Amino acid sequence: MLLHIEISDTDLRSKIKQQKIRFGGNRKLKIYGTLTCKSGKKMKKENRVFFTTENEAIENGFRPCGHCRKDEYKKWKNETI
C-alpha cells in the first residue's frame, strides 16, 4: 500500500504507466476501486492510497467500490450478510 501524500506526481505517473499501481483506495473508508472511478477522483489526497493488485487491497482490509467494481461489491456484500 502506497500513500498518495508520500509520492511525487512524477513518480506516481511513472508507476501507473509501468502498471506498478493499478488500484486506488480511501484509507479512511477502506474502499478500493479503479484509477478512473469518479468517486475515487473526488477524494482528498491525504486519504488516497494505491495498490498494485486487487488482492493487496483486500489483504489490507479494503472492500470493493460500489460504483466501479459492481460485481466484486455485490459478491463482497453477499458474503458479509
N, CA, C and O atoms as a MOPAC input file, in Angstrom:
PM7 MOZYME 1SCF
protein

 N      0.85900 1    -1.17200 1     0.00000 1
 C      0.00000 1     0.00000 1     0.00000 1
 C      0.90700 1     1.23700 1     0.00000 1
 O      1.86500 1     1.33300 1     0.76800 1
 N      0.57800 1     2.15500 1    -0.86600 1
 C      1.36700 1     3.37200 1    -1.02600 1
 C      0.46800 1     4.58300 1    -0.77000 1
 O     -0.58300 1     4.71800 1    -1.39600 1
 N      0.87400 1     5.45600 1     0.14000 1
 C      0.09800 1     6.65800 1     0.44100 1
 C      0.35400 1     7.72800 1    -0.60900 1
 O      1.50100 1     7.95700 1    -0.99500 1
 N     -0.69900 1     8.38300 1    -1.07100 1
 C     -0.57100 1     9.41700 1    -2.09500 1
 C      0.27800 1    10.58600 1    -1.59600 1
 O      1.03100 1    11.17300 1    -2.37300 1
 N      0.16900 1    10.92500 1    -0.33300 1
 C      0.92000 1    12.06300 1     0.19700 1
 C      2.42500 1    11.78400 1     0.29500 1
 O      3.21000 1    12.70200 1     0.53600 1
 N      2.82800 1    10.51900 1     0.10800 1
 C      4.24200 1    10.15500 1     0.21600 1
 C      4.91100 1     9.93700 1    -1.13200 1
 O      6.04000 1     9.45000 1    -1.18400 1
 N      4.23700 1    10.29000 1    -2.22700 1
 C      4.79800 1    10.06700 1    -3.55600 1
 C      4.62400 1    11.33300 1    -4.40700 1
 O      3.59600 1    12.00600 1    -4.33500 1
 N      5.62900 1    11.63700 1    -5.19800 1
 C      5.54100 1    12.80900 1    -6.07300 1
 C      4.63500 1    12.50000 1    -7.26100 1
 O      4.42300 1    11.33600 1    -7.60100 1
 N      4.10500 1    13.54000 1    -7.88600 1
 C      3.23600 1    13.35500 1    -9.04500 1
 C      3.97800 1    12.66700 1   -10.19100 1
 O      3.40000 1    11.83500 1   -10.89000 1
 N      5.23500 1    13.00400 1   -10.38400 1
 C      6.04100 1    12.38800 1   -11.44100 1
 C      6.22800 1    10.89500 1   -11.17800 1
 O      6.06900 1    10.07000 1   -12.07800 1
 N      6.56100 1    10.56400 1    -9.95000 1
 C      6.73400 1     9.16500 1    -9.55600 1
 C      5.42300 1     8.39300 1    -9.70200 1
 O      5.41000 1     7.24400 1   -10.14500 1
 N      4.33100 1     9.03800 1    -9.32600 1
 C      3.01100 1     8.41100 1    -9.41800 1
 C      2.67200 1     8.07500 1   -10.86600 1
 O      2.26900 1     6.95100 1   -11.16800 1
 N      2.83600 1     9.04200 1   -11.75600 1
 C      2.55000 1     8.79900 1   -13.17900 1
 C      3.42300 1     7.67300 1   -13.73500 1
 O      2.95200 1     6.84100 1   -14.51000 1
 N      4.68700 1     7.65200 1   -13.33900 1
 C      5.61000 1     6.62100 1   -13.79600 1
 C      5.15100 1     5.23000 1   -13.33800 1
 O      5.14500 1     4.28200 1   -14.12400 1
 N      4.77400 1     5.12000 1   -12.07700 1
 C      4.32000 1     3.82700 1   -11.53600 1
 C      3.01300 1     3.36800 1   -12.18600 1
 O      2.81100 1     2.16900 1   -12.37900 1
 N      2.13000 1     4.30200 1   -12.52200 1
 C      0.88800 1     3.94800 1   -13.20500 1
 C      1.20000 1     3.43600 1   -14.61500 1
 O      0.63400 1     2.43300 1   -15.04800 1
 N      2.09500 1     4.11900 1   -15.33100 1
 C      2.48800 1     3.68800 1   -16.67800 1
 C      3.11900 1     2.30200 1   -16.66300 1
 O      2.88700 1     1.49800 1   -17.56500 1
 N      3.91200 1     2.02900 1   -15.64000 1
 C      4.58600 1     0.73800 1   -15.51100 1
 C      3.67000 1    -0.34000 1   -14.92300 1
 O      4.09100 1    -1.48200 1   -14.74000 1
 N      2.42700 1     0.02200 1   -14.62900 1
 C      1.42500 1    -0.87500 1   -14.04400 1
 C      1.83300 1    -1.36900 1   -12.65000 1
 O      1.41500 1    -2.44300 1   -12.21800 1
 N      2.65900 1    -0.56900 1   -11.95000 1
 C      3.00300 1    -0.88400 1   -10.56400 1
 C      1.90400 1    -0.39100 1    -9.63300 1
 O      1.82300 1    -0.80900 1    -8.47800 1
 N      1.06100 1     0.49800 1   -10.14100 1
 C     -0.12500 1     0.97100 1    -9.42800 1
 C     -1.31300 1     0.73700 1   -10.34700 1
 O     -1.34600 1     1.25000 1   -11.46500 1
 N     -2.30000 1    -0.04400 1    -9.87400 1
 C     -3.45600 1    -0.36300 1   -10.70900 1
 C     -4.78700 1    -0.04500 1   -10.03900 1
 O     -5.81600 1     0.04500 1   -10.70800 1
 N     -4.76700 1     0.12500 1    -8.70700 1
 C     -5.99000 1     0.42300 1    -7.96500 1
 C     -5.72600 1     1.54500 1    -6.96800 1
 O     -4.60400 1     1.72300 1    -6.49300 1
 N     -6.76800 1     2.28900 1    -6.66500 1
 C     -6.69700 1     3.33600 1    -5.65700 1
 C     -7.70700 1     3.06100 1    -4.57300 1
 O     -8.67200 1     2.32800 1    -4.78600 1
 N     -7.49000 1     3.64800 1    -3.40400 1
 C     -8.41500 1     3.42700 1    -2.30400 1
 C     -8.48000 1     4.61200 1    -1.36700 1
 O     -7.63800 1     5.50900 1    -1.39700 1
 N     -9.51300 1     4.58800 1    -0.52600 1
 C     -9.70200 1     5.59800 1     0.50100 1
 C     -9.35300 1     4.95000 1     1.83500 1
 O    -10.05000 1     4.04500 1     2.29300 1
 N     -8.27600 1     5.41300 1     2.45300 1
 C     -7.80700 1     4.73700 1     3.67200 1
 C     -8.71800 1     4.95000 1     4.86800 1
 O     -8.69100 1     4.14400 1     5.79800 1
 N     -9.52300 1     6.00100 1     4.88000 1
 C    -10.46000 1     6.21300 1     5.99300 1
 C    -11.70300 1     5.34200 1     5.84900 1
 O    -12.18500 1     4.76800 1     6.82600 1
 N    -12.22000 1     5.24800 1     4.62300 1
 C    -13.43100 1     4.46900 1     4.38300 1
 C    -13.13900 1     3.00000 1     4.08700 1
 O    -14.04500 1     2.16700 1     4.11000 1
 N    -11.86600 1     2.68200 1     3.80800 1
 C    -11.43900 1     1.31700 1     3.49000 1
 C    -12.14600 1     0.77100 1     2.25700 1
 O    -12.62800 1    -0.36200 1     2.25200 1
 N    -12.20300 1     1.60900 1     1.19000 1
 C    -12.80900 1     1.22900 1    -0.08500 1
 C    -11.73800 1     1.34800 1    -1.16500 1
 O    -10.95800 1     2.30000 1    -1.16600 1
 N    -11.70000 1     0.37800 1    -2.08800 1
 C    -10.76700 1     0.46800 1    -3.21100 1
 C    -11.52800 1     0.37200 1    -4.52600 1
 O    -12.63200 1    -0.17100 1    -4.58400 1
 N    -10.91700 1     0.91200 1    -5.58500 1
 C    -11.52300 1     0.85300 1    -6.90800 1
 C    -10.50500 1     1.13800 1    -7.99200 1
 O     -9.30300 1     1.19900 1    -7.73400 1
 N    -10.99800 1     1.31100 1    -9.20400 1
 C    -10.12500 1     1.58700 1   -10.33500 1
 C     -9.59100 1     3.01300 1   -10.26200 1
 O    -10.13900 1     3.85500 1    -9.55100 1
 N     -8.54100 1     3.26900 1   -10.98800 1
 C     -7.94600 1     4.61000 1   -11.00300 1
 C     -8.81200 1     5.61100 1   -11.75900 1
 O     -8.62800 1     6.81800 1   -11.60800 1
 N     -9.75300 1     5.13100 1   -12.57000 1
 C    -10.61200 1     6.01300 1   -13.35700 1
 C    -11.98100 1     6.24200 1   -12.71100 1
 O    -12.82000 1     6.92400 1   -13.30100 1
 N    -12.22500 1     5.70700 1   -11.54600 1
 C    -13.51800 1     5.82800 1   -10.86500 1
 C    -13.80200 1     7.28700 1   -10.47800 1
 O    -12.94500 1     7.97600 1    -9.92500 1
 N    -15.01300 1     7.73400 1   -10.78100 1
 C    -15.40600 1     9.11000 1   -10.44300 1
 C    -15.38300 1     9.34700 1    -8.93800 1
 O    -14.99500 1    10.42300 1    -8.48300 1
 N    -15.79300 1     8.35700 1    -8.17000 1
 C    -15.78900 1     8.50000 1    -6.70700 1
 C    -14.37000 1     8.66800 1    -6.18300 1
 O    -14.12000 1     9.48300 1    -5.29500 1
 N    -13.46000 1     7.90600 1    -6.72800 1
 C    -12.06500 1     7.96600 1    -6.29800 1
 C    -11.39900 1     9.28000 1    -6.62600 1
 O    -10.55200 1     9.76100 1    -5.87300 1
 N    -11.77800 1     9.85900 1    -7.74000 1
 C    -11.16800 1    11.12600 1    -8.14900 1
 C    -11.58000 1    12.27900 1    -7.24600 1
 O    -10.90100 1    13.30500 1    -7.21200 1
 N    -12.67700 1    12.12900 1    -6.51600 1
 C    -13.17900 1    13.19700 1    -5.64900 1
 C    -12.55000 1    13.18700 1    -4.25500 1
 O    -12.67600 1    14.16700 1    -3.52000 1
 N    -11.88200 1    12.10900 1    -3.88200 1
 C    -11.37000 1    12.01700 1    -2.51500 1
 C    -10.15600 1    12.91200 1    -2.29000 1
 O     -9.44300 1    13.27000 1    -3.22800 1
 N     -9.94200 1    13.25800 1    -1.04900 1
 C     -8.81200 1    14.09500 1    -0.67200 1
 C     -7.51100 1    13.31200 1    -0.82000 1
 O     -7.46300 1    12.10300 1    -0.58800 1
 N     -6.47500 1    14.01800 1    -1.20500 1
 C     -5.16600 1    13.40700 1    -1.41700 1
 C     -4.66300 1    12.69400 1    -0.15900 1
 O     -4.06500 1    11.62200 1    -0.25200 1
 N     -4.90200 1    13.28100 1     1.00900 1
 C     -4.39500 1    12.67300 1     2.24500 1
 C     -5.10400 1    11.36300 1     2.60400 1
 O     -4.60000 1    10.59400 1     3.42200 1
 N     -6.26600 1    11.10500 1     1.99800 1
 C     -6.99200 1     9.85800 1     2.25100 1
 C     -6.72000 1     8.79700 1     1.19100 1
 O     -7.10800 1     7.64200 1     1.36500 1
 N     -6.06000 1     9.16900 1     0.09700 1
 C     -5.88000 1     8.25800 1    -1.04200 1
 C     -4.66300 1     7.36900 1    -0.85800 1
 O     -3.59200 1     7.81800 1    -0.45000 1
 N     -4.85900 1     6.08500 1    -1.17400 1
 C     -3.77900 1     5.10100 1    -1.17100 1
 C     -3.81300 1     4.35800 1    -2.50100 1
 O     -4.81500 1     4.39200 1    -3.21500 1
 N     -2.71700 1     3.69100 1    -2.82600 1
 C     -2.62400 1     2.95900 1    -4.08300 1
 C     -2.18800 1     1.52300 1    -3.84100 1
 O     -1.46300 1     1.22100 1    -2.89300 1
 N     -2.65400 1     0.64500 1    -4.72900 1
 C     -2.33300 1    -0.77700 1    -4.64900 1
 C     -1.88200 1    -1.28600 1    -6.01500 1
 O     -2.30200 1    -0.77000 1    -7.05100 1
 N     -1.03200 1    -2.29000 1    -6.00400 1
 C     -0.60400 1    -2.92800 1    -7.23900 1
 C     -1.66500 1    -3.91400 1    -7.72100 1
 O     -1.95900 1    -3.99200 1    -8.91400 1
 N     -2.23400 1    -4.66300 1    -6.78400 1
 C     -3.21700 1    -5.67700 1    -7.14300 1
 C     -4.47500 1    -5.53700 1    -6.29600 1
 O     -4.47700 1    -4.89500 1    -5.24600 1
 N     -5.53100 1    -6.15100 1    -6.78000 1
 C     -6.78600 1    -6.18900 1    -6.02900 1
 C     -6.60500 1    -6.98400 1    -4.73600 1
 O     -7.15600 1    -6.62300 1    -3.69600 1
 N     -5.83200 1    -8.06400 1    -4.80800 1
 C     -5.57400 1    -8.87200 1    -3.60700 1
 C     -4.85800 1    -8.07100 1    -2.52800 1
 O     -5.12300 1    -8.25500 1    -1.34000 1
 N     -3.96600 1    -7.19800 1    -2.92700 1
 C     -3.26100 1    -6.34700 1    -1.96300 1
 C     -4.25600 1    -5.45800 1    -1.21300 1
 O     -4.14200 1    -5.27600 1    -0.00100 1
 N     -5.22500 1    -4.91200 1    -1.93600 1
 C     -6.24900 1    -4.07200 1    -1.30500 1
 C     -7.07500 1    -4.89200 1    -0.31400 1
 O     -7.32600 1    -4.45500 1     0.80900 1
 N     -7.49100 1    -6.07200 1    -0.73500 1
 C     -8.30900 1    -6.93800 1     0.12100 1
 C     -7.53000 1    -7.36800 1     1.36100 1
 O     -8.07300 1    -7.37700 1     2.46600 1
 N     -6.26500 1    -7.72000 1     1.18100 1
 C     -5.41600 1    -8.12800 1     2.30600 1
 C     -5.23900 1    -7.00500 1     3.32400 1
 O     -5.00500 1    -7.26900 1     4.50300 1
 N     -5.34900 1    -5.75300 1     2.87700 1
 C     -5.23300 1    -4.59600 1     3.77200 1
 C     -6.58600 1    -4.19200 1     4.35400 1
 O     -6.69600 1    -3.15000 1     5.00000 1
 N     -7.62000 1    -5.01300 1     4.12900 1
 C     -8.92000 1    -4.77400 1     4.75100 1
 C     -9.84000 1    -3.83300 1     3.99600 1
 O    -10.78400 1    -3.30000 1     4.58000 1
 N     -9.58800 1    -3.61400 1     2.70900 1
 C    -10.42200 1    -2.72800 1     1.90300 1
 C    -11.51400 1    -3.52500 1     1.20400 1
 O    -11.32300 1    -4.69500 1     0.87200 1
 N    -12.66400 1    -2.88600 1     0.98100 1
 C    -13.77000 1    -3.51600 1     0.25500 1
 C    -13.88800 1    -2.87900 1    -1.12100 1
 O    -13.41900 1    -1.75800 1    -1.31800 1
 N    -14.51000 1    -3.57600 1    -2.08800 1
 C    -14.66200 1    -3.01900 1    -3.43400 1
 C    -15.61600 1    -1.82700 1    -3.47300 1
 O    -16.55200 1    -1.73700 1    -2.67800 1
 N    -15.36400 1    -0.91900 1    -4.40900 1
 C    -16.22200 1     0.24200 1    -4.63300 1
 C    -17.52800 1    -0.20600 1    -5.29100 1
 O    -17.51400 1    -1.04900 1    -6.18800 1
 N    -18.62500 1     0.34200 1    -4.86100 1
 C    -19.92700 1     0.00500 1    -5.42000 1
 C    -20.18500 1     0.61500 1    -6.78000 1
 O    -21.12700 1     0.21700 1    -7.46400 1
 N    -19.36500 1     1.57800 1    -7.18900 1
 C    -19.55700 1     2.22500 1    -8.48800 1
 C    -18.74500 1     1.55300 1    -9.59400 1
 O    -19.30400 1     1.15300 1   -10.61500 1
 N    -17.45200 1     1.42800 1    -9.40100 1
 C    -16.59100 1     0.92500 1   -10.47500 1
 C    -16.30100 1    -0.57400 1   -10.37500 1
 O    -15.82000 1    -1.16300 1   -11.34300 1
 N    -16.57500 1    -1.19300 1    -9.25300 1
 C    -16.32500 1    -2.62400 1    -9.05300 1
 C    -17.63600 1    -3.30600 1    -8.64200 1
 O    -17.68200 1    -4.03500 1    -7.65100 1
 N    -18.69300 1    -3.06300 1    -9.41100 1
 C    -20.04200 1    -3.50100 1    -9.04100 1
 C    -20.15500 1    -5.00000 1    -8.75900 1
 O    -20.72300 1    -5.39600 1    -7.74100 1
 N    -19.62200 1    -5.82900 1    -9.64500 1
 C    -19.71900 1    -7.27700 1    -9.44300 1
 C    -18.98100 1    -7.72400 1    -8.19000 1
 O    -19.49100 1    -8.53300 1    -7.41500 1
 N    -17.78000 1    -7.19500 1    -7.99600 1
 C    -16.99100 1    -7.52800 1    -6.80700 1
 C    -17.67900 1    -7.02200 1    -5.53300 1
 O    -17.65900 1    -7.68600 1    -4.49700 1
 N    -18.29100 1    -5.83100 1    -5.63100 1
 C    -19.00000 1    -5.26200 1    -4.48600 1
 C    -20.19200 1    -6.14200 1    -4.10600 1
 O    -20.40300 1    -6.42800 1    -2.92700 1
 N    -20.97300 1    -6.57300 1    -5.10500 1
 C    -22.13000 1    -7.43600 1    -4.82200 1
 C    -21.69500 1    -8.73700 1    -4.15900 1
 O    -22.32400 1    -9.19700 1    -3.20600 1
 N    -20.62200 1    -9.32100 1    -4.66600 1
 C    -20.09300 1   -10.54800 1    -4.08200 1
 C    -19.65500 1   -10.29900 1    -2.63500 1
 O    -19.97300 1   -11.09000 1    -1.74700 1
 N    -18.93100 1    -9.21200 1    -2.39700 1
 C    -18.48300 1    -8.86400 1    -1.04500 1
 C    -19.66400 1    -8.66500 1    -0.11600 1
 O    -19.66800 1    -9.15400 1     1.01400 1
 N    -20.66500 1    -7.94500 1    -0.59900 1
 C    -21.84800 1    -7.63600 1     0.21400 1
 C    -22.59500 1    -8.92100 1     0.57900 1
 O    -22.99800 1    -9.09200 1     1.73000 1
 N    -22.78200 1    -9.81500 1    -0.37600 1
 C    -23.46600 1   -11.08600 1    -0.11300 1
 C    -22.69200 1   -11.96800 1     0.86500 1
 O    -23.29700 1   -12.71900 1     1.63100 1
 N    -21.38000 1   -11.88700 1     0.84900 1
 C    -20.56500 1   -12.67200 1     1.75500 1
 C    -20.56600 1   -12.12300 1     3.17700 1
 O    -20.34300 1   -12.87100 1     4.12800 1
 N    -20.81400 1   -10.82700 1     3.33200 1
 C    -20.76700 1   -10.22200 1     4.66400 1
 C    -22.13300 1   -10.20300 1     5.35500 1
 O    -22.22100 1    -9.89300 1     6.54300 1
 N    -23.19200 1   -10.53000 1     4.62200 1
 C    -24.54200 1   -10.51100 1     5.21500 1
 C    -24.83000 1   -11.83400 1     5.88800 1
 O    -25.91100 1   -12.02000 1     6.44600 1

